[in-house]
Amino acid sequence: MIRLTTHCSTRLLGAALAFALLGAAPQAQESNTTLIKNATILTITHGTIEHGSVLIRDGKIADVGTNIAAPAGATIIDATGQYVMPGIIDCHSHIAIEGGVNEGSVSVSSMANIADVINPEDPDIYRDLSGGVTVANVLHGSANSIGGQTEVIKLRWGLPADKLVFEGALPGIKFALGENPKRSNSPVFPGATRRYPATRLGVEATIRQAFTDAKAYKAEWDDYNRRKATGEQNLIPPRRDVTLDPLVEVLEGKRYIHAHSYRADEILMLLHVAKEFGFKVQTFQHVLEGYKVADELAAAGSGASTFSDWWSYKLEAYDAIPYNAALMTQKGVIVSINSDDAEEAQHLNQEAAKTMKYGGMTHEQAIKMVTINPAIQLGIDKRVGSIEKGKDADFVIYNHDPLSVYAQVQKTIIDGHTYFDRQKDLAMRADLEKEKKSLIERENKEMQQQRGAGGRGGRGSNPGGVLGTAGDSSAGGRS
C-alpha cells in the first residue's frame, strides 16, 4: 500500500475527486420541468400514493397525485417499483466547515459564525447526498457554553458557498451543557489555568451572565432607537458588541437556540434560564435523558433532536436509552433523529427506522423524524419536509421502502435538479480511478526529476518527500 506524502499530491488528488464528482452536479441544460412517475409517493403529511407522480416546475412541486400528464419538453423519470420521499433533513451536522468546528478559546463565542467558513468543496456534501440528505443544520462545536452562530444549508454540490445557504431560514446559535463546555477531558498544561467555567454550575452562570449583559445592551439600543425615532438630535449610539448582537436576536425571537445536552437536570436548568429571560430553546440536541423530562420539554415547546441508539460512550451518556425518541414523541415532543457525523448522515433513514424497534413507532412516525420534524425544528417546514404542492422540489428516490435495510438511494433531487445519481456515480468510478492513477504517476515522475536535479542526499534535494509506504513518516508525510 502506498500513499502520497506531499502537499501538492494531496491537492492534486483532492482536485481530481472534486472535479470527478462535479459530474454529478446539475447541468445547465437540465429541463426546468420534470415528471417523476409510477412511484410510491410518501408525502409524509397526506399519506402514501401508490403508482403516483410528482410534477416539478422551476424547482417547486407543481402537482402531486396520479395520472399526471407530462408537459411538452419535460424530463421524465420513470420510478416504477421505487419510492419517492422528501429529502432527508439533518438537524445536527458538522459537514462543509473549513478550519475547525470550535472557537474554544472562550466560553461565550457567539461572535463566531459558521456561515463565514462554509466549504462547498467538502466531499462529505456529496457523500451525504448519496444517503438522501438534502438539508443540513451546520453547527458550531460544543466546547462553549454559548457557541457560534449556525447555518442551514442545502446540499447543492458544485455550487459556491453562498449558493448553499437555505434562503430565508432563521439563523441559529449553538449552546452546550455538561462535560464539553466545562472541558472535563481537556488537559491543563503546566503553568496554564483551566478556562472558566470548569463546573456545571459555572456553565449555567456563564449563560445567565451573558443574557444579563444582552438585556442591558438591548435596553441601551432600544432607548437610542426610540429617541432617534422621535427626532432627537446629536445622539451617540451605544458601542456595538458583536458578542451580544446574536443574543439580542435570541431575545427578540430572531435567532434559534440549538443546545447540546445530555442530562435531565441540565435540560431543566436551561429551560429555567430561558423562562427567566424570556427566550425559547428551539431544540435540545442529543438530549439523551430527554425521556426523563419529556413533559417539561413538551410544555416549553422545545424540540428534541437525538441519536437513535448511541449510549455509554462517556459518563454523562450512561443513562441514554434507545427508547428515548419514542418516549418523547408519546409525550408530545417534536423529535428528530440527527447524525452529528458525516458517515452517520449517509444512513439516517435506517437510524429513523430503529424507532420502530425501540418504542414501536409507526412507519409514518419514524420517517417524519428525518423529514417534517427536523423541518419544523428549523422553521423551514413551509418549504421542505413533505411532498406538497408549492413546496421546494427536494426528493430522494429509493429502490426499496426507505426504512428497509435494503434501500439504496437512486437519485437525490434539490430544487428540481439531480445532485446525486447512483447509476452515473457508478459509471464514473472507473474514470476517476484512471485519473487518480495518472496523477500519481505524474507526481511521482516530477518528484523523481526534482531529486535528480538537486543531487542525491540532503533534505533540500527532496522538499516534502516523494512517495512513501504506509506508516513511513520519514518522507515528510503525516503518520
C-alpha positions in Angstrom: 0.0 0.0 0.0 1.3 3.5 -0.9 0.3 6.9 0.0 1.1 10.4 -1.3 3.2 12.4 1.2 3.4 15.8 -0.4 1.0 18.7 0.0 1.0 19.1 -3.8 0.0 15.5 -4.4 -2.8 15.7 -1.9 -4.2 18.8 -3.6 -4.0 17.2 -7.0 -5.9 14.2 -5.8 -8.4 16.4 -4.0 -9.0 18.4 -7.2 -9.4 15.2 -9.1 -12.0 13.9 -6.7 -13.9 17.2 -6.7 -13.9 17.6 -10.5 -14.9 14.0 -11.0 -17.8 14.3 -8.5 -18.9 17.5 -10.1 -20.0 15.4 -13.0 -23.0 14.6 -10.8 -23.9 18.2 -10.2 -26.9 19.6 -12.2 -26.1 20.6 -15.7 -27.2 23.9 -17.2 -29.2 22.2 -19.9 -31.4 20.3 -17.4 -35.1 20.9 -18.0 -36.9 23.2 -15.6 -39.9 20.8 -15.8 -39.6 17.2 -14.6 -42.2 14.4 -14.1 -41.4 11.6 -11.7 -44.0 8.9 -12.4 -45.1 5.4 -11.4 -43.6 5.6 -7.9 -44.9 5.0 -4.4 -45.0 8.6 -3.1 -44.5 9.0 0.6 -46.0 12.5 1.1 -45.4 12.4 4.9 -48.3 14.8 5.6 -51.0 13.4 3.2 -50.5 9.7 3.2 -49.0 7.4 0.6 -49.9 7.5 -3.1 -49.4 4.2 -5.0 -48.4 4.5 -8.7 -48.2 8.2 -8.1 -46.5 11.1 -9.9 -44.8 14.4 -8.9 -44.6 17.2 -11.3 -41.7 19.6 -10.8 -41.6 23.1 -12.4 -39.0 25.7 -11.8 -37.7 24.0 -8.7 -41.1 23.7 -7.0 -43.7 20.9 -6.7 -46.3 21.9 -9.3 -48.6 18.8 -8.7 -48.7 15.5 -6.9 -51.1 12.7 -7.4 -52.0 10.0 -10.0 -52.4 10.3 -13.8 -50.5 13.5 -14.2 -49.7 14.1 -17.8 -46.1 15.2 -18.7 -46.0 18.7 -20.3 -44.2 19.1 -23.6 -40.4 19.1 -23.2 -40.5 17.7 -19.6 -37.8 15.4 -18.3 -39.3 12.1 -17.4 -38.1 10.0 -14.5 -39.7 6.5 -14.5 -39.7 5.4 -10.9 -41.6 2.2 -11.4 -41.2 0.0 -8.3 -39.4 2.7 -6.5 -40.2 5.0 -3.6 -40.2 8.8 -3.5 -40.0 10.7 -0.2 -39.0 14.2 0.8 -35.2 14.9 1.1 -33.7 13.9 4.5 -33.0 16.8 6.8 -30.2 16.5 9.3 -30.8 18.8 12.2 -27.2 18.4 13.6 -24.3 18.3 11.2 -20.7 19.5 11.0 -20.1 19.0 7.3 -18.8 21.7 4.9 -16.8 23.6 7.6 -13.3 24.9 6.8 -10.8 25.5 9.6 -12.3 23.7 12.7 -15.7 23.4 14.3 -14.9 25.0 17.7 -13.7 28.5 18.7 -12.8 27.1 22.0 -10.6 29.8 23.5 -13.6 31.5 25.3 -16.8 30.1 26.8 -19.0 32.6 25.0 -18.1 32.7 21.3 -21.4 34.0 19.9 -19.4 36.3 17.6 -18.1 33.4 15.6 -20.2 32.5 12.6 -20.2 29.1 10.7 -21.5 31.0 7.6 -18.0 32.6 7.3 -16.3 29.2 6.8 -18.7 27.1 4.7 -16.6 25.0 2.4 -18.6 24.0 -0.8 -15.8 21.5 -1.8 -16.1 19.3 1.2 -16.6 15.8 -0.2 -18.9 15.0 2.7 -21.6 17.1 1.0 -21.6 14.7 -1.9 -21.4 11.6 0.3 -24.4 12.8 2.4 -26.3 13.4 -0.9 -25.7 9.7 -1.6 -27.6 9.0 1.6 -30.5 11.2 0.6 -29.7 14.2 2.7 -30.8 17.5 1.1 -30.7 19.9 4.0 -28.2 20.2 6.9 -28.2 22.4 10.0 -24.4 23.1 10.2 -23.5 23.7 13.8 -20.6 25.1 15.8 -19.0 22.6 18.2 -19.8 22.1 21.8 -16.7 23.4 23.6 -18.6 26.6 24.6 -21.4 27.3 27.0 -22.6 29.7 24.2 -21.0 28.7 20.9 -21.0 30.1 17.4 -23.8 31.0 15.0 -25.1 28.2 12.9 -26.2 27.9 9.2 -28.8 25.9 7.5 -27.7 24.8 4.1 -29.0 22.9 1.1 -26.5 20.3 -0.2 -26.2 21.9 -3.7 -22.9 20.2 -4.6 -20.9 22.0 -7.2 -22.2 25.5 -6.3 -20.3 28.2 -4.4 -20.7 28.6 -0.6 -23.2 31.5 -0.8 -25.5 29.3 -3.0 -25.6 26.6 -0.4 -27.4 28.8 2.2 -31.0 27.9 2.7 -32.6 31.2 1.7 -34.9 32.6 4.4 -34.1 30.1 7.1 -33.9 31.7 10.5 -30.3 31.8 11.8 -29.4 29.8 14.9 -26.8 29.6 17.6 -25.2 26.7 19.4 -25.3 26.3 23.2 -23.7 23.4 25.1 -24.2 21.9 28.5 -22.2 19.3 30.5 -18.8 17.8 30.1 -17.9 19.5 26.8 -18.2 23.2 27.8 -16.7 22.6 31.3 -13.9 20.8 29.4 -13.8 17.8 31.8 -11.5 15.8 29.5 -9.3 18.7 28.3 -5.7 18.6 29.8 -4.4 21.6 31.7 -0.8 22.0 30.8 1.9 23.0 33.4 1.7 26.7 34.1 -1.7 27.1 32.4 -5.0 27.9 34.1 -8.2 26.0 33.3 -10.7 28.0 31.3 -13.8 29.1 33.2 -16.3 27.5 33.6 -15.0 24.2 34.9 -18.2 23.0 36.6 -21.8 22.5 35.5 -23.0 25.3 37.8 -20.4 27.5 36.2 -21.9 26.8 32.7 -25.3 27.9 34.0 -23.8 31.1 35.5 -22.0 31.8 32.2 -25.2 31.6 30.2 -27.1 33.7 32.8 -24.5 36.4 32.9 -24.4 36.6 29.1 -28.1 37.2 28.9 -28.0 39.7 31.7 -25.5 41.6 29.6 -27.6 41.1 26.5 -30.7 42.5 28.1 -28.9 45.6 29.3 -27.3 46.1 25.9 -30.7 45.7 24.2 -32.2 48.3 26.5 -29.5 50.8 25.5 -30.2 50.2 21.8 -34.0 50.3 22.3 -33.6 53.6 24.1 -31.4 55.0 21.4 -33.7 53.9 18.6 -36.7 55.3 20.4 -35.1 58.7 20.9 -33.8 58.7 17.4 -37.3 58.0 16.0 -38.7 61.0 17.9 -36.3 63.2 16.0 -33.8 63.9 18.9 -30.6 65.3 17.5 -26.9 64.7 18.3 -27.4 61.2 19.7 -24.4 58.9 20.2 -25.3 55.3 19.5 -24.2 52.6 22.0 -21.0 50.9 21.4 -21.5 47.8 19.1 -20.8 44.5 20.8 -20.6 41.6 18.2 -20.7 39.1 21.0 -24.1 40.4 22.3 -25.7 41.1 19.0 -26.7 37.4 18.4 -28.0 37.1 21.9 -30.2 40.1 21.4 -31.6 38.4 18.3 -32.4 35.4 20.6 -34.3 37.7 23.0 -36.2 39.2 20.0 -37.1 35.8 18.6 -35.0 36.3 15.5 -32.4 33.5 16.2 -32.9 29.9 17.3 -31.0 28.2 20.1 -29.8 24.7 19.5 -28.5 23.3 22.8 -26.1 20.4 23.1 -27.4 18.5 26.1 -27.3 15.1 27.8 -28.5 15.1 31.4 -32.1 15.8 32.6 -31.0 18.2 35.4 -29.2 20.4 32.9 -32.0 20.3 30.4 -34.3 21.6 33.2 -31.7 24.2 34.1 -31.6 25.7 30.7 -35.4 25.7 30.5 -35.5 27.6 33.7 -32.9 30.2 32.5 -34.9 30.5 29.2 -38.1 31.2 31.1 -36.3 33.7 33.4 -35.0 35.8 30.4 -38.0 35.2 28.1 -36.4 33.2 25.3 -37.1 29.8 23.9 -34.8 26.8 23.3 -35.8 25.7 19.8 -34.1 22.3 20.1 -32.2 20.3 22.6 -29.6 18.4 20.6 -28.7 14.8 21.6 -31.0 15.3 24.7 -30.1 11.8 25.8 -32.1 12.0 29.0 -35.0 13.8 27.4 -37.3 10.9 28.2 -36.9 11.8 31.9 -38.2 15.3 31.3 -40.4 14.9 28.3 -43.4 16.6 29.9 -41.3 19.7 30.6 -39.9 19.7 27.0 -43.4 19.5 25.5 -44.7 22.3 27.8 -41.9 24.6 26.8 -42.4 23.8 23.1 -38.8 22.8 22.6 -37.9 20.2 20.0 -35.6 17.2 20.6 -33.0 16.2 18.1 -31.5 12.9 19.3 -29.5 9.9 18.3 -31.2 6.6 17.6 -29.2 4.3 19.9 -25.9 5.8 21.0 -25.2 5.5 24.7 -22.5 4.8 27.3 -19.7 6.3 25.3 -18.9 8.6 28.2 -20.1 9.1 31.7 -22.9 11.5 31.1 -24.3 9.2 28.4 -24.8 6.2 30.7 -28.5 6.8 31.2 -29.2 7.1 27.5 -31.7 4.6 26.1 -32.8 3.7 22.5 -36.4 4.3 23.5 -35.7 8.0 24.0 -37.2 9.2 20.7 -40.4 7.1 21.1 -41.0 8.1 24.7 -40.5 11.8 24.0 -42.8 11.5 21.0 -45.5 9.9 23.1 -45.4 13.0 25.4 -45.9 15.4 22.5 -42.4 16.5 21.8 -41.4 17.1 18.2 -38.5 14.6 17.8 -35.9 14.3 15.0 -33.1 11.8 14.5 -29.8 13.5 13.7 -26.3 12.4 12.7 -23.6 14.6 14.3 -21.4 12.7 11.9 -20.9 12.8 8.2 -20.9 9.0 7.9 -24.0 8.6 10.1 -25.8 11.0 7.9 -25.5 8.6 5.0 -28.0 6.2 6.6 -30.3 8.4 8.6 -33.2 6.6 7.0 -32.1 3.4 8.8 -31.4 5.3 12.0 -35.0 6.6 11.9 -36.2 3.0 11.3 -34.7 1.9 14.6 -37.5 3.8 16.5 -39.9 1.2 15.2 -38.0 -1.5 17.0 -37.2 0.6 20.1 -40.6 2.0 21.1 -43.0 0.8 18.5 -43.2 3.9 16.3 -45.3 3.6 13.2 -43.7 3.7 9.7 -45.1 7.2 9.3 -43.8 8.4 12.7 -40.4 7.0 12.0 -40.0 8.7 8.6 -41.2 12.0 10.0 -38.2 12.0 12.3 -35.9 12.7 9.3 -38.2 14.8 7.2 -41.0 17.1 8.5 -40.0 17.0 12.2 -36.5 18.5 11.7 -38.1 20.9 9.2 -40.4 22.1 11.9 -37.4 22.4 14.3 -35.5 24.5 11.9 -38.6 26.7 11.0 -38.4 25.6 7.3 -41.5 23.3 7.2 -43.3 25.7 4.9 -40.7 24.9 2.2 -39.5 21.4 2.8 -40.1 18.2 4.8 -43.1 16.9 2.9 -44.3 16.4 -0.6 -47.0 19.1 -1.1 -47.9 21.4 -4.0 -45.9 24.6 -3.8 -43.0 23.3 -1.7 -39.4 23.0 -2.8 -38.8 20.0 -5.1 -36.4 18.3 -2.7 -36.7 14.5 -3.0 -35.0 11.2 -2.5 -35.8 8.2 -4.8 -35.1 4.8 -3.2 -35.2 1.3 -4.8 -37.0 -0.1 -1.7 -39.0 1.2 1.2 -36.8 3.9 2.7 -36.9 2.3 6.1 -35.6 -1.0 4.8 -32.0 -2.1 5.3 -32.0 -2.9 1.6 -33.0 0.6 0.5 -30.4 2.4 -1.7 -30.7 6.0 -2.9 -31.1 6.1 -6.6 -31.4 9.9 -7.0 -31.2 12.9 -4.7 -33.0 15.9 -6.1 -32.8 19.5 -4.7 -34.9 22.4 -6.2 -35.8 20.1 -9.1 -32.1 19.4 -10.0 -30.5 16.0 -9.6 -27.4 16.3 -7.4 -26.8 12.6 -6.9 -27.5 9.8 -9.4 -26.4 6.3 -8.4 -26.1 5.0 -11.9 -23.9 8.0 -13.0 -21.9 7.7 -9.9 -21.1 4.0 -10.5 -20.3 4.7 -14.2 -17.8 7.5 -13.4 -15.8 5.5 -10.8 -13.6 3.8 -13.4 -12.7 7.1 -15.0 -12.0 8.5 -11.5 -9.6 5.6 -10.7 -7.9 6.1 -14.1 -7.4 9.8 -13.5 -6.1 9.2 -9.9 -3.6 6.7 -11.2 -2.4 9.2 -13.9 -2.0 11.9 -11.3 0.0 9.7 -9.0 2.3 8.7 -11.9 2.8 12.3 -13.0 3.5 13.4 -9.4 6.0 10.5 -9.0 7.8 11.5 -12.1 8.0 15.1 -11.2 9.4 14.3 -7.8 12.0 12.0 -9.3 13.0 14.7 -11.7 13.4 17.2 -8.7 15.6 14.7 -6.9 17.8 14.2 -10.0 18.2 18.0 -10.5 19.1 18.5 -6.8 21.6 15.8 -6.5 21.5 12.8 -4.1 21.0 13.2 -0.4 20.3 16.2 1.7 16.9 17.5 2.8 16.9 20.3 0.3 17.0 17.9 -2.7 13.6 16.4 -1.8 11.3 19.1 -0.4 8.3 17.5 1.1 9.3 13.9 0.2 8.3 11.7 -2.7 6.2 8.5 -2.2 6.4 6.6 1.0 4.9 3.4 2.3 2.0 3.5 4.7 3.3 4.3 8.1 6.5 5.8 6.8 6.6 9.3 8.2 10.2 9.9 7.4 9.3 11.2 3.9 7.6 14.2 5.3 4.0 12.9 5.4 1.7 12.5 8.4 1.8 9.3 10.3 
